[in-house]
């Protein structure tokens, strides 16, 4: 059986610990800490889903803060 290739995705500043935790629980990705900051590691498809989830969560939070 062929092993699936893993990819890395850096995370933007402002993503809170709770959002990290929800993302890791919801998708098949893992969090790694590097000297350049946190990153998610997983398959390309899972990282794409995680990226969209984080973007949607940030947009929702910004909308809440607007008022």
PyMOL CGO cylinders between C-alpha atoms (Angstrom):
from pymol import cmd
from pymol.cgo import CYLINDER

trace = [
    CYLINDER, 0.00, 0.00, 0.00, 1.35, 3.38, -0.98, 0.3, 1, 1, 1, 1, 1, 1,
    CYLINDER, 1.35, 3.38, -0.98, 1.92, 5.88, 1.80, 0.3, 1, 1, 1, 1, 1, 1,
    CYLINDER, 1.92, 5.88, 1.80, 0.15, 9.21, 1.33, 0.3, 1, 1, 1, 1, 1, 1,
    CYLINDER, 0.15, 9.21, 1.33, 2.43, 12.21, 0.97, 0.3, 1, 1, 1, 1, 1, 1,
    CYLINDER, 2.43, 12.21, 0.97, 2.33, 14.77, 3.77, 0.3, 1, 1, 1, 1, 1, 1,
    CYLINDER, 2.33, 14.77, 3.77, 2.34, 18.50, 3.18, 0.3, 1, 1, 1, 1, 1, 1,
    CYLINDER, 2.34, 18.50, 3.18, 2.93, 21.44, 5.50, 0.3, 1, 1, 1, 1, 1, 1,
    CYLINDER, 2.93, 21.44, 5.50, 0.92, 24.63, 5.87, 0.3, 1, 1, 1, 1, 1, 1,
    CYLINDER, 0.92, 24.63, 5.87, 2.10, 27.60, 7.89, 0.3, 1, 1, 1, 1, 1, 1,
    CYLINDER, 2.10, 27.60, 7.89, -0.49, 29.33, 10.03, 0.3, 1, 1, 1, 1, 1, 1,
    CYLINDER, -0.49, 29.33, 10.03, -1.19, 33.06, 10.12, 0.3, 1, 1, 1, 1, 1, 1,
    CYLINDER, -1.19, 33.06, 10.12, -0.81, 35.14, 13.24, 0.3, 1, 1, 1, 1, 1, 1,
    CYLINDER, -0.81, 35.14, 13.24, -4.01, 35.55, 15.20, 0.3, 1, 1, 1, 1, 1, 1,
    CYLINDER, -4.01, 35.55, 15.20, -5.21, 31.95, 15.03, 0.3, 1, 1, 1, 1, 1, 1,
    CYLINDER, -5.21, 31.95, 15.03, -6.02, 31.07, 18.62, 0.3, 1, 1, 1, 1, 1, 1,
    CYLINDER, -6.02, 31.07, 18.62, -5.35, 27.87, 20.50, 0.3, 1, 1, 1, 1, 1, 1,
    CYLINDER, -5.35, 27.87, 20.50, -9.04, 26.95, 20.55, 0.3, 1, 1, 1, 1, 1, 1,
    CYLINDER, -9.04, 26.95, 20.55, -9.19, 27.21, 16.75, 0.3, 1, 1, 1, 1, 1, 1,
    CYLINDER, -9.19, 27.21, 16.75, -6.07, 25.02, 16.48, 0.3, 1, 1, 1, 1, 1, 1,
    CYLINDER, -6.07, 25.02, 16.48, -7.68, 22.42, 18.73, 0.3, 1, 1, 1, 1, 1, 1,
    CYLINDER, -7.68, 22.42, 18.73, -10.95, 22.40, 16.77, 0.3, 1, 1, 1, 1, 1, 1,
    CYLINDER, -10.95, 22.40, 16.77, -9.09, 22.12, 13.47, 0.3, 1, 1, 1, 1, 1, 1,
    CYLINDER, -9.09, 22.12, 13.47, -6.96, 19.20, 14.68, 0.3, 1, 1, 1, 1, 1, 1,
    CYLINDER, -6.96, 19.20, 14.68, -10.05, 17.40, 16.02, 0.3, 1, 1, 1, 1, 1, 1,
    CYLINDER, -10.05, 17.40, 16.02, -12.14, 18.02, 12.89, 0.3, 1, 1, 1, 1, 1, 1,
    CYLINDER, -12.14, 18.02, 12.89, -9.53, 17.15, 10.23, 0.3, 1, 1, 1, 1, 1, 1,
    CYLINDER, -9.53, 17.15, 10.23, -6.82, 14.53, 9.84, 0.3, 1, 1, 1, 1, 1, 1,
    CYLINDER, -6.82, 14.53, 9.84, -3.96, 16.97, 10.43, 0.3, 1, 1, 1, 1, 1, 1,
    CYLINDER, -3.96, 16.97, 10.43, -1.39, 17.44, 13.16, 0.3, 1, 1, 1, 1, 1, 1,
    CYLINDER, -1.39, 17.44, 13.16, 0.13, 20.56, 14.67, 0.3, 1, 1, 1, 1, 1, 1,
    CYLINDER, 0.13, 20.56, 14.67, 3.90, 20.98, 14.70, 0.3, 1, 1, 1, 1, 1, 1,
    CYLINDER, 3.90, 20.98, 14.70, 5.84, 23.83, 16.25, 0.3, 1, 1, 1, 1, 1, 1,
    CYLINDER, 5.84, 23.83, 16.25, 8.87, 25.19, 14.40, 0.3, 1, 1, 1, 1, 1, 1,
    CYLINDER, 8.87, 25.19, 14.40, 11.25, 28.07, 14.94, 0.3, 1, 1, 1, 1, 1, 1,
    CYLINDER, 11.25, 28.07, 14.94, 9.14, 29.97, 12.38, 0.3, 1, 1, 1, 1, 1, 1,
    CYLINDER, 9.14, 29.97, 12.38, 5.85, 29.32, 14.17, 0.3, 1, 1, 1, 1, 1, 1,
    CYLINDER, 5.85, 29.32, 14.17, 3.18, 26.65, 14.16, 0.3, 1, 1, 1, 1, 1, 1,
    CYLINDER, 3.18, 26.65, 14.16, 2.25, 24.66, 11.08, 0.3, 1, 1, 1, 1, 1, 1,
    CYLINDER, 2.25, 24.66, 11.08, -0.26, 22.00, 10.17, 0.3, 1, 1, 1, 1, 1, 1,
    CYLINDER, -0.26, 22.00, 10.17, 0.89, 18.75, 8.57, 0.3, 1, 1, 1, 1, 1, 1,
    CYLINDER, 0.89, 18.75, 8.57, -1.33, 16.37, 6.63, 0.3, 1, 1, 1, 1, 1, 1,
    CYLINDER, -1.33, 16.37, 6.63, -2.56, 15.37, 3.20, 0.3, 1, 1, 1, 1, 1, 1,
    CYLINDER, -2.56, 15.37, 3.20, -3.16, 18.07, 0.62, 0.3, 1, 1, 1, 1, 1, 1,
    CYLINDER, -3.16, 18.07, 0.62, -6.91, 17.49, 0.72, 0.3, 1, 1, 1, 1, 1, 1,
    CYLINDER, -6.91, 17.49, 0.72, -7.13, 17.67, 4.52, 0.3, 1, 1, 1, 1, 1, 1,
    CYLINDER, -7.13, 17.67, 4.52, -4.99, 20.82, 4.62, 0.3, 1, 1, 1, 1, 1, 1,
    CYLINDER, -4.99, 20.82, 4.62, -7.27, 22.47, 2.04, 0.3, 1, 1, 1, 1, 1, 1,
    CYLINDER, -7.27, 22.47, 2.04, -10.32, 21.65, 4.18, 0.3, 1, 1, 1, 1, 1, 1,
    CYLINDER, -10.32, 21.65, 4.18, -8.54, 22.90, 7.31, 0.3, 1, 1, 1, 1, 1, 1,
    CYLINDER, -8.54, 22.90, 7.31, -7.52, 26.13, 5.53, 0.3, 1, 1, 1, 1, 1, 1,
    CYLINDER, -7.52, 26.13, 5.53, -11.11, 26.82, 4.50, 0.3, 1, 1, 1, 1, 1, 1,
    CYLINDER, -11.11, 26.82, 4.50, -12.36, 26.03, 8.01, 0.3, 1, 1, 1, 1, 1, 1,
    CYLINDER, -12.36, 26.03, 8.01, -9.85, 28.46, 9.58, 0.3, 1, 1, 1, 1, 1, 1,
    CYLINDER, -9.85, 28.46, 9.58, -10.63, 31.18, 7.01, 0.3, 1, 1, 1, 1, 1, 1,
    CYLINDER, -10.63, 31.18, 7.01, -14.38, 30.81, 7.64, 0.3, 1, 1, 1, 1, 1, 1,
    CYLINDER, -14.38, 30.81, 7.64, -13.87, 30.89, 11.42, 0.3, 1, 1, 1, 1, 1, 1,
    CYLINDER, -13.87, 30.89, 11.42, -11.75, 34.05, 11.20, 0.3, 1, 1, 1, 1, 1, 1,
    CYLINDER, -11.75, 34.05, 11.20, -14.30, 35.74, 8.90, 0.3, 1, 1, 1, 1, 1, 1,
    CYLINDER, -14.30, 35.74, 8.90, -17.11, 34.82, 11.29, 0.3, 1, 1, 1, 1, 1, 1,
    CYLINDER, -17.11, 34.82, 11.29, -15.19, 36.22, 14.27, 0.3, 1, 1, 1, 1, 1, 1,
    CYLINDER, -15.19, 36.22, 14.27, -14.38, 39.46, 12.43, 0.3, 1, 1, 1, 1, 1, 1,
    CYLINDER, -14.38, 39.46, 12.43, -18.04, 39.86, 11.54, 0.3, 1, 1, 1, 1, 1, 1,
    CYLINDER, -18.04, 39.86, 11.54, -18.98, 39.41, 15.22, 0.3, 1, 1, 1, 1, 1, 1,
    CYLINDER, -18.98, 39.41, 15.22, -16.47, 42.07, 16.23, 0.3, 1, 1, 1, 1, 1, 1,
    CYLINDER, -16.47, 42.07, 16.23, -17.79, 44.53, 13.65, 0.3, 1, 1, 1, 1, 1, 1,
    CYLINDER, -17.79, 44.53, 13.65, -20.89, 44.75, 15.57, 0.3, 1, 1, 1, 1, 1, 1,
]
cmd.load_cgo(trace, "trace")
